Amino acid sequence: MSFLGLAGKTFLVAGVANRKSVAWHIASGLLAEGAEVVLSVRDAAAERTAAKLFPGADILICDMEREEDLASLPARLGARHPVLAGLVHSIAFANYSRGLCPFHETRRADFLQAVNVSMFSLVALANACRDLFARDASVVTISISHTSMASESYGYMAPVKAALDASVAFLAKSFSAFSEVRFNAVNAGLLKTASSAGIPGYLDNYLFAEKATLRKRALETREVADLALFLLSPRSSGINAQRHVVDAGMSVNFFDQAIVKRAVSLD
């Protein structure tokens, strides 16, 4: 019997994009543990990609910006999967089409779209799945390790992710009125994913983060997924409404002597 106890349980995973994505690693880990995985994707193109990644998987289209998709999701999902043991929310979007802009020049429409897709989608999905969740289901969202650090290249997405983190506690409290459904965030350090490649200046930050980890080796997407798997499992039943940073120790090592000396020598 597996330590995690996930076999035979059904999970909805939203946000699988490709083999580099956190959601792909989580879905693969769930399948390896004997769980059943249902995928939620944005559109038909994403559906075709997901079908190639997970042949035979049940895939539902649900565009987080379309109210009708969210409204119909419970019926579409419940018809084939009446009980969900958990939900993985790994969805984020920011419009960087203008390139890197100062934070104070953020456009209202871009910010509100990012909030809707990246943060409110968790609330919407949780609400849509409310009557399908097992009483002790687990919901895990993927966030970032630092939301109070002004990373210029990440721009307005850090405040959006901060809102996502805050919503975890509010959802946990709200659901506690009628269930034991748990909500937690996995707050990942910098990763080498396809989506991150679209962030202006991300590569330099990623290389810096690699140097700043205590082990001097970059965080792996698999390591983020492994934490999510634990939080989805009954083994984490006492953990609720929390942020869980996984960054290979980067957050305590910004004053690493080698990094400091290198920065000072450039002055």
Stockholm file with secondary structure:
# STOCKHOLM 1.0

chainA/1-267         MSFLGLAGKTFLVAGVANRKSVAWHIASGLLAEGAEVVLSVRDAAAERTAAKLFPGADILICDMEREEDLASLPARLGARHPVLAGLVHSIAFANYSRGLCPFHETRRADFLQAVNVSMFSLVALANACRDLFARDASVVTISISHTSMASESYGYMAPVKAALDASVAFLAKSFSAFSEVRFNAVNAGLLKTASSAGIPGYLDNYLFAEKATLRKRALETREVADLALFLLSPRSSGINAQRHVVDAGMSVNFFDQAIVKRAVSLD
#=GR chainA/1-267 SS CCSSCCTTCEEEEECCCSTTSHHHHHHHHHHHTTCEEEEEESSHHHHHHHHHHSTTCEEEECCTTCHHHHHHHHHHHHTTCSCEEEEEECCCCCCCTTCSCCGGGCCHHHHHHHHIIIIIHHHHHHHHHTTTEEEEEEEEEEEESCSSSCCTTTTTHHHHHHHHHHHHHHHHHHHTTTCCCEEEEEEECCCCCTTGGGSTTHHHHHHHHHHHSTTSSCCCHHHHHHHHHHHHSGGGTTCCSEEEEESTTGGGCTTCHHHHHHHHHTC
#=GC SS_cons         CCSSCCTTCEEEEECCCSTTSHHHHHHHHHHHTTCEEEEEESSHHHHHHHHHHSTTCEEEECCTTCHHHHHHHHHHHHTTCSCEEEEEECCCCCCCTTCSCCGGGCCHHHHHHHHIIIIIHHHHHHHHHTTTEEEEEEEEEEEESCSSSCCTTTTTHHHHHHHHHHHHHHHHHHHTTTCCCEEEEEEECCCCCTTGGGSTTHHHHHHHHHHHSTTSSCCCHHHHHHHHHHHHSGGGTTCCSEEEEESTTGGGCTTCHHHHHHHHHTC
//
